[in-house]
Amino acid sequence: MRIATWNVNSITARLPRLLAWLESSGTDVLCLQEAKVAEEQFPFEQLRDLGYEAAVHATGRWNGVAVLSRVGIADVVKGLPGDTGYDGSVEPRAIAATCGPVRVWSVYVPNGREVDHTHFAYKLQWLEALKATVAGDAAGTRPFAVLGDFNVAPTDDDVYDVAAFEGLTHVTPAERAALASLRETGLSDVVPRPLKYDHPFTYWDYRQLCFPKNRGMRIDLVYGNTPFASAVKDAYVDREERKGKGASDHAPVVVDLEV
């Protein structure tokens, strides 16, 4: 079984690449983030033509998450019960579904903006709500994983130069502590192998030639419980999908399971 996560940075802009990638990659389940489209505008028909069902939590604007599956979708949950929202609204940042033998959450963690910004406090609160929501499944016997764009680099090795991020979000002790607390529910970091260079970065900014210079970050993560992690046979970053015109600024992270 092949499971992947990908921040597509607008499914409308990326649809031809997404469909081509699904057709060529053999992916059974894809957790998708930053759809940037209202649910009624989601390309359900084009995905069905390839054999995929879709569970979607999206309202347009800048967020939106989905789970695409060709092995069935059941028990869909949209949003985190403990998410109180930011600035008066709850954004579509999390969706769960059972796909065949595996249960997954597709998550798009708030960015945080700046360390002294109220959005940063919201980010930490959101991660705490995620922890409370997934704790039961994380400790369970069914293969389970939380996949998505976490907007946090777990270690210094997960950024091209930690000095370049001094005083910025994504690398702070508070964010990394929140991830550590999430793992304590029974999850482990399924670290993919890079297809090029030494570090499995998953995101490269569009600016300043970051991709060709490999100035990247590993912020797209797969956190699996023991039954999930023990079934992993391979995991890699499909760096090729970051190349070329019209690419997302994130690459897919692909995990092969024997379940």
C-alpha positions as CSV (number, residue, x, y, z in Angstrom):
1,M,0.0,0.0,0.0
2,R,1.4,3.4,-1.0
3,I,0.4,6.5,1.1
4,A,1.6,10.0,0.4
5,T,1.2,13.6,1.6
6,W,1.5,16.7,-0.5
7,N,0.9,20.4,0.0
8,V,-0.1,21.2,-3.6
9,N,-0.4,25.0,-3.0
10,S,-3.7,25.3,-5.0
11,I,-5.3,22.2,-6.5
12,T,-6.7,24.3,-9.3
13,A,-3.3,25.5,-10.3
14,R,-1.7,22.1,-9.8
15,L,-4.5,19.8,-11.2
16,P,-2.8,18.6,-14.4
17,R,0.4,17.8,-12.4
18,L,-1.6,16.1,-9.6
19,L,-3.6,13.9,-12.0
20,A,-0.4,12.9,-13.9
21,W,1.4,12.2,-10.7
22,L,-1.4,10.0,-9.3
23,E,-1.6,8.1,-12.5
24,S,2.2,7.4,-12.7
25,S,3.1,7.0,-9.0
26,G,0.8,4.2,-8.0
27,T,-0.4,6.0,-4.9
28,D,-3.3,4.4,-3.0
29,V,-4.0,7.2,-0.5
30,L,-2.9,10.9,-0.8
31,C,-3.3,13.4,2.0
32,L,-3.5,16.8,0.4
33,Q,-3.1,20.2,1.9
34,E,-3.6,23.9,0.8
35,A,-6.3,23.1,-1.7
36,K,-7.3,26.8,-1.9
37,V,-10.7,26.0,-3.3
38,A,-14.2,25.7,-2.1
39,E,-15.5,22.1,-1.6
40,E,-18.1,22.5,-4.4
41,Q,-15.3,23.4,-6.8
42,F,-13.1,20.4,-5.9
43,P,-12.3,18.2,-8.9
44,F,-14.2,15.2,-7.8
45,E,-15.1,14.1,-11.3
46,Q,-11.5,14.1,-12.6
47,L,-10.3,12.2,-9.6
48,R,-13.1,9.6,-10.0
49,D,-12.0,9.1,-13.6
50,L,-8.7,7.8,-12.1
51,G,-10.4,5.7,-9.5
52,Y,-10.1,8.0,-6.5
53,E,-12.7,8.9,-4.0
54,A,-12.2,12.2,-2.1
55,A,-13.0,13.4,1.4
56,V,-12.7,17.2,1.5
57,H,-12.7,19.9,4.1
58,A,-12.3,23.2,2.3
59,T,-14.0,26.6,2.0
60,G,-11.7,28.4,-0.5
61,R,-9.2,31.1,0.3
62,W,-5.9,29.9,1.7
63,N,-6.4,26.5,3.4
64,G,-8.3,23.3,2.7
65,V,-7.3,19.7,3.2
66,A,-8.4,16.4,1.6
67,V,-7.8,12.7,1.6
68,L,-7.9,10.9,-1.8
69,S,-8.2,7.2,-1.9
70,R,-8.6,4.3,-4.3
71,V,-9.0,1.8,-1.5
72,G,-12.1,3.2,0.0
73,I,-13.0,6.1,2.4
74,A,-15.0,5.7,5.6
75,D,-15.5,7.4,9.0
76,V,-14.6,10.9,7.8
77,V,-14.1,13.5,10.4
78,K,-13.7,17.2,9.5
79,G,-11.8,19.5,11.8
80,L,-10.4,19.2,15.3
81,P,-12.9,19.2,18.2
82,G,-10.6,21.4,20.3
83,D,-9.8,23.9,17.6
84,T,-11.3,27.2,18.8
85,G,-10.2,29.0,15.6
86,Y,-8.3,32.2,15.0
87,D,-9.6,35.7,14.8
88,G,-13.2,34.6,15.0
89,S,-13.1,31.7,12.5
90,V,-12.2,28.0,12.4
91,E,-10.2,27.2,9.3
92,P,-10.4,23.9,7.4
93,R,-7.0,22.5,8.4
94,A,-7.6,18.8,9.3
95,I,-9.6,15.9,8.0
96,A,-9.5,12.2,8.9
97,A,-10.6,9.1,7.1
98,T,-10.2,5.3,7.2
99,C,-8.8,4.0,3.9
100,G,-8.6,0.2,3.7
101,P,-6.7,-1.0,6.7
102,V,-5.2,2.4,7.6
103,R,-6.6,5.5,9.3
104,V,-5.1,8.8,8.5
105,W,-5.3,12.5,9.3
106,S,-4.4,15.1,6.7
107,V,-3.3,18.2,8.5
108,Y,-2.2,21.7,7.5
109,V,-0.8,23.2,10.7
110,P,-1.0,27.0,11.0
111,N,2.1,28.9,9.9
112,G,2.5,31.0,13.0
113,R,3.7,34.1,11.0
114,E,6.1,35.6,13.6
115,V,7.1,34.5,17.1
116,D,5.5,37.4,18.8
117,H,2.3,37.3,16.7
118,T,-1.0,36.0,18.1
119,H,-1.0,33.5,15.2
120,F,2.0,31.8,16.7
121,A,0.1,31.3,20.0
122,Y,-2.8,29.9,17.9
123,K,-0.3,27.5,16.2
124,L,0.7,26.0,19.5
125,Q,-2.9,25.8,20.7
126,W,-3.8,24.0,17.4
127,L,-1.0,21.5,17.9
128,E,-2.3,20.8,21.4
129,A,-5.8,20.2,20.0
130,L,-4.3,17.9,17.4
131,K,-2.6,15.9,20.1
132,A,-5.8,15.5,22.1
133,T,-7.7,14.5,19.0
134,V,-5.3,11.8,17.8
135,A,-4.2,10.3,21.1
136,G,-6.7,7.4,21.1
137,D,-5.8,6.3,17.5
138,A,-2.1,6.8,18.1
139,A,-2.2,4.3,21.0
140,G,-4.4,1.8,19.1
141,T,-3.7,-1.4,17.3
142,R,-4.8,-0.2,13.8
143,P,-2.2,1.3,11.5
144,F,-2.6,5.1,12.0
145,A,-0.7,8.2,10.9
146,V,-0.9,11.9,10.9
147,L,0.5,13.3,7.6
148,G,0.8,16.8,6.3
149,D,2.4,20.2,6.3
150,F,3.3,20.8,9.9
151,N,5.1,24.1,9.3
152,V,7.7,22.9,11.8
153,A,11.2,21.5,11.2
154,P,11.7,18.9,13.9
155,T,15.5,19.3,14.2
156,D,18.3,21.6,13.1
157,D,19.2,19.1,10.4
158,D,15.8,19.6,8.8
159,V,16.7,23.1,7.5
160,Y,19.5,24.0,5.2
161,D,21.1,26.5,7.6
162,V,19.6,26.9,11.1
163,A,21.4,30.3,11.5
164,A,19.3,31.6,8.6
165,F,16.2,31.0,10.8
166,E,17.3,32.7,14.0
167,G,14.4,34.4,15.6
168,L,11.9,33.0,13.1
169,T,9.1,30.5,13.4
170,H,9.3,26.8,12.3
171,V,12.4,26.1,14.3
172,T,11.6,27.5,17.8
173,P,11.9,25.3,20.9
174,A,8.2,25.8,21.6
175,E,7.2,24.4,18.2
176,R,9.6,21.5,18.5
177,A,8.3,20.8,22.0
178,A,4.8,20.7,20.6
179,L,5.9,18.1,18.1
180,A,7.6,16.1,20.7
181,S,4.5,16.1,22.8
182,L,2.5,14.9,19.9
183,R,4.9,12.0,19.4
184,E,4.5,11.1,23.0
185,T,1.0,9.9,22.2
186,G,2.6,6.9,20.5
187,L,3.7,8.3,17.2
188,S,7.1,8.2,15.6
189,D,8.6,10.2,12.8
190,V,8.8,8.3,9.5
191,V,11.8,10.0,8.0
192,P,11.9,9.7,4.2
193,R,15.1,9.2,2.2
194,P,16.1,12.0,-0.2
195,L,16.4,11.1,-3.8
196,K,19.1,13.7,-4.2
197,Y,21.6,15.4,-1.7
198,D,21.9,14.4,1.9
199,H,18.8,15.8,3.6
200,P,15.2,14.9,2.8
201,F,13.9,18.4,2.5
202,T,10.2,18.7,1.4
203,Y,9.8,22.5,0.9
204,W,11.8,25.1,-1.0
205,D,10.8,28.7,-1.3
206,Y,10.0,30.0,-4.8
207,R,12.3,33.0,-4.1
208,Q,16.1,33.4,-4.4
209,L,16.7,30.2,-6.3
210,C,16.1,28.1,-3.2
211,F,15.3,24.9,-5.0
212,P,18.3,24.7,-7.4
213,K,20.5,25.7,-4.4
214,N,18.7,23.1,-2.2
215,R,17.9,25.7,0.5
216,G,15.1,23.7,1.8
217,M,13.2,22.5,4.9
218,R,11.7,19.3,6.0
219,I,8.3,20.4,7.3
220,D,6.0,17.9,5.5
221,L,5.9,15.0,8.0
222,V,4.5,11.5,8.5
223,Y,3.9,10.6,12.1
224,G,2.8,7.0,12.5
225,N,1.9,4.8,15.4
226,T,3.7,1.5,16.1
227,P,1.5,-0.7,13.8
228,F,2.0,1.9,11.0
229,A,5.7,2.4,11.5
230,S,6.5,-1.3,11.7
231,A,4.8,-1.8,8.3
232,V,6.9,0.8,6.5
233,K,9.1,-0.7,3.8
234,D,10.3,2.5,2.2
235,A,9.8,6.3,2.4
236,Y,11.1,9.0,0.2
237,V,10.7,12.6,-1.0
238,D,9.6,12.7,-4.6
239,R,11.8,15.7,-5.4
240,E,11.2,15.5,-9.1
241,E,7.7,16.9,-8.5
242,R,9.2,20.1,-7.3
243,K,10.9,20.7,-10.6
244,G,9.7,22.6,-13.7
245,K,7.1,25.1,-14.5
246,G,3.9,25.2,-12.4
247,A,5.3,23.1,-9.5
248,S,4.1,23.5,-5.9
249,D,6.8,24.7,-3.5
250,H,6.4,21.4,-1.7
251,A,7.3,17.9,-2.9
252,P,5.3,14.8,-2.1
253,V,6.4,12.5,0.7
254,V,5.7,8.9,-0.2
255,V,5.5,5.9,2.2
256,D,5.2,2.2,1.2
257,L,3.6,-0.1,3.7
258,E,3.2,-3.8,3.8
259,V,-0.3,-4.2,5.5
